[in-house]
């Protein structure tokens, strides 16, 4: 039997219909910052239901890390903020009615750039910052009241001054930052713009109420976080919310936490019937984005190429709502240090509100932004010292037993092998002429702390059912889980069923993010199989908890219970007349530990590289006074079949090693590998994407 | 207005508003969910169907204009179709949302190549599939699958 995806016999959230359901559409703010002062519905037909901000205000706020969002915005904080919801028996009527609602606004002042938002006198996007008490607010959140900073994260390695007062724009102090032994210092500021996930399937959900319980079917990577956030919003116990998650048509971080579900649930409650809310492509662009970020990196080394100290600043543009931006800022902070040894490391990362659409989880989760900066600086240092970039990295890369800047001891690390593999793929000549070639290496954490649980049931005929909260979004999790379970049980994979997550049936799982699921669910399955075998053979439960976490004031602790490790290399050509950059080769080498499903692993790698090529060469969300410029796939291009000819990969396996997730590892190192290759041809790229205009603009001889 | 359409080899009658797009008719009236709306402007290829064997974007084709043409959706492609089998064998999909459109576009290319008695190169396949976007980025394996059938 062929896979059900090929001939469309699998149903996605967007395909879902429920008898008697109505259709909701949203009226969105045309202003980046504005107070709603009047809503005129006199033109709306009588058989259309209208929900306004004042009706949902008693529900209060929500937000996975900062409680800063309302179901409908009485004060709009970005262009596209949902202000009014309408619902009708058919979608066409709802669509038409949404256009007939007249909303009166009082425009407020707005701020868009993450650095501008920190200046004295900048408009405050939110007056106060209420820390969420949900499971996703798992670390100490440090909002700075009276500013646009909703979280700041700091690393200070032992020996550096601790607890100095906060400033949003700290200047380097080479004495305090531990640079005194540095003979050469490189300091540069980089920027990566906002981007759109562009999952081919837009967000779609159906919400309904049954006997006082809320039931939501939606595409989400975070069924249990969504359940908790909705339960708190509607004043219910968690168990009175049911979240069902069919396989998604892609997500890449877009379908996480509360997106459209709260509005659909509120409309459904008002109507007392199920409501479908599905977004158009244009709406996707104002629903969630990748964080634009400015990252400054200061690196000090001895003349013979030993890294002494590193100082990293990240200004992370989270838009109008924090979402999981505080977590992204934290991970951007430590990923920007890179997998190297230093005497001293100091990092300041600020998650900053602006009046842009909210930014949240996006494949690469903060690492993409800071690895771009950090690995470009590694090459700038190599050029300054006159040392081969591969050799400079090799001298400083972490090896087993070294301590990362968080104080944790590294184990099972393979950065050198990965770097060597990537370098070989572009025929790197040690100490020779490597013009047009570049390399990069990175580490990325896995969600820590986290918990995975799984139930395993015999369902007759030698068949088993695995009940797991891991969501399927195309990464092949369901198949990987079936395969792991089958191996452990000693049956064929087709004897194991893995139904989509339904929070009424499956045990708790933190979420399907940070490339953690194959690893964590795999370990939970081992425990479940053991339990099943010990207990009669019909039922087993497995539970795995990874402890850890970082002190957000010092950055010390356990950032990740194991590490995603990757390297990339690129070979490029550039037309000096037009600035057109052509990729001759892009290679990623990732540490897989043990491969569970080779085809799926290769697809995750190729997919990450392809997305990274878009990020590097052309993907950029631009704004004009807070309006997305060209919120469509004509203006916002994503890679096509014509963009992947140069891609190749290595999956590094080690006998007996644990399973490592591969969902993101091959993305962050690709942009700096390409940027470093371009830099050898007389350019100094700091800003992505490397469009022809930007390439010409960063030519070293440009005046 | 009353439309008579030829869908997957069978005549179907539907009563629709004249301004309706073919995609809506296929999904909402005929329950054929393999063509999917994703960009709304005929650029991403997930709504691809074949009109007299040629791939078109059903999200921007007014349904009345599809009369007197044969319409093939993925539901009209048999399970043992060589392209379907090759996509399965090469694991040329991740989330699968774009794959029906890919398969239909590839079938059109391969039919054209068969008529001309030639095998498509990787570049020709990529060119032909350039209007079918896959955000999961399965292009390498998709091209592998199409090339195998075409050789």
Boltz contact constraints between the chains, C-beta under 6 A:
constraints:
  - contact:
      token1: [A, 2]
      token2: [B, 79]
      max_distance: 6.0
  - contact:
      token1: [A, 2]
      token2: [B, 84]
      max_distance: 6.0
  - contact:
      token1: [A, 2]
      token2: [B, 88]
      max_distance: 6.0
  - contact:
      token1: [A, 3]
      token2: [B, 88]
      max_distance: 6.0
  - contact:
      token1: [A, 5]
      token2: [B, 93]
      max_distance: 6.0
  - contact:
      token1: [A, 5]
      token2: [B, 96]
      max_distance: 6.0
  - contact:
      token1: [A, 5]
      token2: [B, 99]
      max_distance: 6.0
  - contact:
      token1: [A, 6]
      token2: [B, 84]
      max_distance: 6.0
  - contact:
      token1: [A, 6]
      token2: [B, 87]
      max_distance: 6.0
  - contact:
      token1: [A, 6]
      token2: [B, 88]
      max_distance: 6.0
  - contact:
      token1: [A, 6]
      token2: [B, 99]
      max_distance: 6.0
  - contact:
      token1: [A, 7]
      token2: [B, 74]
      max_distance: 6.0
  - contact:
      token1: [A, 8]
      token2: [B, 33]
      max_distance: 6.0
  - contact:
      token1: [A, 8]
      token2: [B, 34]
      max_distance: 6.0
  - contact:
      token1: [A, 8]
      token2: [B, 74]
      max_distance: 6.0
  - contact:
      token1: [A, 8]
      token2: [B, 100]
      max_distance: 6.0
  - contact:
      token1: [A, 15]
      token2: [B, 33]
      max_distance: 6.0
  - contact:
      token1: [A, 198]
      token2: [B, 135]
      max_distance: 6.0
  - contact:
      token1: [A, 199]
      token2: [B, 135]
      max_distance: 6.0
  - contact:
      token1: [A, 200]
      token2: [B, 38]
      max_distance: 6.0
  - contact:
      token1: [A, 200]
      token2: [B, 46]
      max_distance: 6.0
  - contact:
      token1: [A, 200]
      token2: [B, 97]
      max_distance: 6.0
  - contact:
      token1: [A, 200]
      token2: [B, 98]
      max_distance: 6.0
  - contact:
      token1: [A, 200]
      token2: [B, 135]
      max_distance: 6.0
  - contact:
      token1: [A, 201]
      token2: [B, 97]
      max_distance: 6.0
  - contact:
      token1: [A, 249]
      token2: [B, 95]
      max_distance: 6.0
  - contact:
      token1: [A, 249]
      token2: [B, 97]
      max_distance: 6.0
  - contact:
      token1: [A, 250]
      token2: [B, 95]
      max_distance: 6.0
  - contact:
      token1: [A, 250]
      token2: [B, 135]
      max_distance: 6.0
  - contact:
      token1: [A, 250]
      token2: [B, 136]
      max_distance: 6.0
  - contact:
      token1: [A, 281]
      token2: [B, 39]
      max_distance: 6.0
  - contact:
      token1: [A, 281]
      token2: [B, 40]
      max_distance: 6.0
  - contact:
      token1: [A, 474]
      token2: [B, 94]
      max_distance: 6.0
  - contact:
      token1: [A, 474]
      token2: [B, 95]
      max_distance: 6.0
  - contact:
      token1: [A, 474]
      token2: [B, 136]
      max_distance: 6.0
  - contact:
      token1: [A, 599]
      token2: [B, 91]
      max_distance: 6.0
  - contact:
      token1: [A, 603]
      token2: [B, 94]
      max_distance: 6.0
  - contact:
      token1: [A, 603]
      token2: [B, 138]
      max_distance: 6.0
  - contact:
      token1: [A, 606]
      token2: [B, 137]
      max_distance: 6.0
  - contact:
      token1: [A, 606]
      token2: [B, 140]
      max_distance: 6.0
  - contact:
      token1: [A, 607]
      token2: [B, 136]
      max_distance: 6.0
  - contact:
      token1: [A, 607]
      token2: [B, 137]
      max_distance: 6.0
  - contact:
      token1: [A, 610]
      token2: [B, 137]
      max_distance: 6.0
  - contact:
      token1: [A, 611]
      token2: [B, 137]
      max_distance: 6.0
  - contact:
      token1: [A, 632]
      token2: [B, 41]
      max_distance: 6.0
  - contact:
      token1: [A, 633]
      token2: [B, 39]
      max_distance: 6.0
  - contact:
      token1: [A, 633]
      token2: [B, 43]
      max_distance: 6.0
  - contact:
      token1: [A, 633]
      token2: [B, 44]
      max_distance: 6.0
  - contact:
      token1: [A, 634]
      token2: [B, 43]
      max_distance: 6.0
  - contact:
      token1: [A, 638]
      token2: [B, 133]
      max_distance: 6.0
  - contact:
      token1: [A, 640]
      token2: [B, 130]
      max_distance: 6.0
  - contact:
      token1: [A, 640]
      token2: [B, 133]
      max_distance: 6.0
  - contact:
      token1: [A, 641]
      token2: [B, 126]
      max_distance: 6.0
  - contact:
      token1: [A, 641]
      token2: [B, 129]
      max_distance: 6.0
  - contact:
      token1: [A, 641]
      token2: [B, 130]
      max_distance: 6.0
  - contact:
      token1: [A, 641]
      token2: [B, 139]
      max_distance: 6.0
  - contact:
      token1: [A, 642]
      token2: [B, 126]
      max_distance: 6.0
  - contact:
      token1: [A, 642]
      token2: [B, 130]
      max_distance: 6.0
  - contact:
      token1: [A, 644]
      token2: [B, 139]
      max_distance: 6.0
  - contact:
      token1: [A, 644]
      token2: [B, 140]
      max_distance: 6.0
